[in-house]
Amino acid sequence: MENQNLQVLVADAETALKSVSTKSQWEQIKATFLGPNGSLTQFAKGIGSVPKEERPAFGKSLNQAKGKVETFFKSKLTHLEDLEDIKSLGECIDPTLPASPTFSGGLHPLTKTKRRIISIFRKIGFTVAEASEVETEWFCFDALNTPDDHPARDEQDTLFFPSSSEWANVSRKKKESYLLRTHTSSVQIRTLLKEKPPLRIIAPGRCFRRDTVDATHSANFHQTEGLFVDQNVTVKDLKGVLDYFLRELFGGKIETRLRPSFFPFTEPSFEVDLKVPDLGKLSNKWIEIMGCGMVDPEVLGLVGVDSDEWTGFAFGLGIERVTMLLHGIDDIRHFYQNDQRFLSQFSSQV
Amino acid sequence: MKISLNWLSDYVNLPSPAEELIDVLPMLGIEVEESEENHSSTLDHVVVGKVLEKSQHPEADRLSVCSVEVGEQTPAQIVCGATNFKLGDSVPVALPGAKLPGGFKIKKSKLRGVISEGMMCSAKELELGDDDAGLLILPGEPVIGQPITDVFAKSSVLELEITANRGDCLSHLGVAREVSAYYETPVKFPEIKTTATVSTEPNQSCLVESLQIKSANCPYYTLWSIKGIKIAPSPDWLVEKIESIGLRAINNVVDVTNFVLHETGQPLHAFDVSKISGSSIIVREANDGEKITTLDDQERSLTSQMLVIADHEKPLVVAGIMGSVDAEVDQDTTDIVLESAWFNPSSVRSTARSLGLHTDSSQRFSRDVDPKGVEYAAKRAIDLILNLAGGECINEFVSIGHPPRGSRTIEITPSFVEKRCGFDIPKENLIESWKRLGFEVEESTSLKVTVPSFRSEVDRPIDLVEEYLRIRGTADLQGSKFLTPSLERDNQPSYDLCDLAVDNLIGQGYQETCNYSLRSADEISKWFPKLTKIDLALGNPLTADHTHVRPSLLPGLIEVLAHNQHNLNNLSRVFETGRIFQPGPRGNAELISIAWVNAIGSEKKNWKDSQQSDFFSQKNSLERLLHAVGLSIPKGLWKSFDDEFPWQSGYAAQVGDVHKNKMEIALGTLSLNLSKSYNIKGPVLAVEILIDPVLLNKRRKPNSFTNFGTFPPAMKDLSLVVEKSEPAELVRKKVEEIAQSVLSNEISLDPVSIFDVFAGKGLPENKKSIACSLRMRAEDRTLGEKEVNQSFEKIILGIEQDTIYELRK
């Protein structure tokens, strides 16, 4: 008898919950069953009229029913809460709509080339060295064995600061003039004065020439200098390192050759010529790619390195030029105009 | 420098074809520039043709239709407009497939209804000369059908680029020496007939009475007298040679001096004796302000740094550079003195540079001519002058001083060469290579190599290594499989900093850009009116828009925004890292800068609204960047910019000072007037970081672990009513200080944070409320409610006592 009533109560609770769609409804309905005046509570109060011997069975079925009802309410509550959470997400999305916002960052092509070059040299133990863009005549020329009246030191080609100019954080040898460095070779000098061989550095940076801007000239441009000083470094090592570098940069099927040339700070000096099978209009033609040579004993002497014990090689290449070759870019001004339609073609970090 | 292969072949046997030198010379260190003169190698499909028939074009009066034999089975039919040829003439014919120097392509076509299978060419059309009046009629009987380049090969001219160290190659004989060394074939020096004896001062027969050298910049001077010459045009062979390298023929004497300059590399100067005042020649420094009108008709003002050859009245020649109109050899000249001398290279170089006057002569003197060639060149010129202009050479020449340099001997061991080259070299190979260059080698325990006077730059063992390698050839050098022993060195911190910054800003959606370091004075005045511009000015700027080094990356970035907005490109967030330059208390400083800008009015329209960037989102962007690169914001309070261009007052602020803290940050909205002046829609938010590189020199140590409490914090909020002008950070800091001072030692306080700022309803007009959240914790237990409340009471009491802030109830 009691059991039947209990079963009805349980079924009633299940039915009543079905129409519940809000938490407040749920609270109301819960009170009608489990509250102090709720039907299940009332039913439990009837235990007094139950014969003593039946009381254990009554209690057991009461607890079972109560447990069932509580479970119904609990799972309903969880369900309601889930619904609320989902509702807070708003309307379902249309996955085909575009991203918001739409901007994405990117790398400048010159930085990309610079990083490629550095990562190739890092694999063979070169680390990055930097020095100031403001330089002095001694570091940019004298220390690099470039005589006083060498054409490269001409006011025609080099941007000088007035003689009254003072730079607090760029050291001078004597009272020589300040200028904007014309090549990254000055980093060789600053590094060799600070650190002692063995040394393997790669020095990317901005350089300046007194040039009118056109498709192939720029008042500022970027170079990467390299310097390798150790015991018993030879011309063959120079060739070996640069061949490795150019293979990594332009692919394994290239040909290279050293062509005698002249720089005041290397002896012997060479231009490196490169032949690439697949490089657009320049395919299979010798192209001049970089200058290099064995560090002149004079230069080592000027920075206090014993040239009988240490030998080394240095090289330099233009980052704009390499980037233009790699990507078939025909005008150096693109790099400094920063048009999105140009930059976006090269802006991925890989 | 132009070298005529035809002329060159007078001194050395050339390979066949001579154009082989175009590939050989570069590998010896002499670059061959691509020049128009090399055209003959590119005139494919242009052959020698012979005109067999000629008839009137049926439709055009001015055209004829010709049948031309071109070495194929059937003659070609060619329509032609020229009239200067006759049957049987040999002419150049461009056949279909040819591309003329101007880029014009030849194909089979119809001209007024008649088929034309090619084109007969003028000299100009093939760039073989200037004549465009008619067809180029080929002399002699060239083989029909043979490429035109075979007929003209000998007249090819190469444009050579001689490196600064190889002054000895600035002549036909100089290049001949290199060719001779490479092909192991002798140089044929022209034979000299003139004989004269040396005198150290002019004697009676000399055409000048006195010669004085008054400058150390002329250590060696010779003067030769020739009388009774007759000035006339040069013969064809000389005109042809002079013109082949782009010079203008003038008269027999002048042409001979030019010829000898390009033959031997020794510049000469001929003076008309009748124009020398006082019959004296003086080599001296010019007087400051002294004037000379040089042969190019320019009046030039000289300085005491410049060497001149003068008579007793006036300078006649800027020594080694250019003569004056006053002593020019002309039609009426009969007696001349010929100067052959050696001038100090750097003196000539600096004079040429300061006068802006670079001549064939100055180019050679400034690269150090061969002192031993001075006499030879004079005698060679005299031979030619006597031959072409008649006259008589006085049998005695004046020579003052001595050749400043002769041959020199360098001692070297084969192992020295091997150690630099990295491979074994038989001693005989070394000796042979140097001998091919004209060096003498004496074998003893070491090798003694004597280098002749014309190679001024070879004077150390390392220079001989280079000479060996040049002759050995470098094209086939194999690289070593080098080892890379580990080195203890890291990247320079300044590089790593910018590298990390680039990655972080890209991650934040910014595009990297690259802008010019050189800016205009106007731009700097506009952006930084308070800056002392003069400190950043270049001494010798080239153009008006590149007169100063940049004090900031921002102007460049704004230009990028403006350019892209103007082109309707979707690019509104850009950055740059690089060096900037600023005046400072102890002189200028070169600083590292990282800057980024965000044009919020020009972001691309989007279907969905997103939160607009403002000062605080940029501040977050800054914090993200600094965290990524491992730097912290300089200590101190952010200070609002007040009337400080280029920033918008009240919407931008600054912290740190690069000269004191080595780091400085500015952040906020750029002056609206400024962005408007670039036509940029809406405000531009900008962040600029300046760092003195010395800040990065400290080596970072790994930081050590601090234990953290595991018990949960107790949280309390409080809200304070303060003056509207009170910086929030001061309020926060005050609360934090008071709380820390009143809390017992057992209780620690997390950094106090602001979670709400309110002004308006319920508050007086000049007030705002700032709500802070406090988190207290003990190391060893969960704090009880009573303990927390007591602490909080103490904090509130402290605030009431120590500040004028009101607690908001």
Interface residues (C-beta under 8 A of the other chain):
Chain A: L97 P98 S100 P101 T102 F103 S104 G105 G106 L107 H108 L110 T111 R115 I124 G125 T127 V128 A129 E130 S132 E133 V134 P147 D148 D149 H150 P151 D154 E155 Q156 L159 F160 F161 P162 S163 S165 E166 W167 A168 N169 V170 S177 L180 E195 P198 L199 R200 I201 P204 R206 F208 R210 D211 T212 A219 N220 N232 T234 V235 K236 D237 L238 K239 G240 V241 L242 D243 Y244 R257 L258 R259 P260 S261 F262 P264 E267 P268 S269 F270 M294 D296 P297 T311 F335 Y336 Q337 N338 D339 Q340 R341 L343 S347 Q349
Chain B: P26 M27 L28 G29 E31 T163 A164 N165 R166 P345 S346 R349 S350 R353 K419 R420 C421 G422 F423 R460 I462 D463 V465 E466 L469 R470 T474 A475 L477 Q478 G479 S480 K481 F482 T484 P485 S486 L487 R489 D490 N491 Q492 S494 Y495 D496 D499 V502 D503 L505 I506 G507 Q508 G509 Y510 Q511 E512 T513 C514 N515 Y516 S517 L518 D535 A537 L538 G539 N540 P541 L542 T543 H546 V549 V560 H563 N564 N567 N569 N570 L571 S572 R573 V574 G578 R579 F581 G584 R586 G587 N588 A589 E590 E603 K604 N606 W607 K608 S610 D692 P693 V694
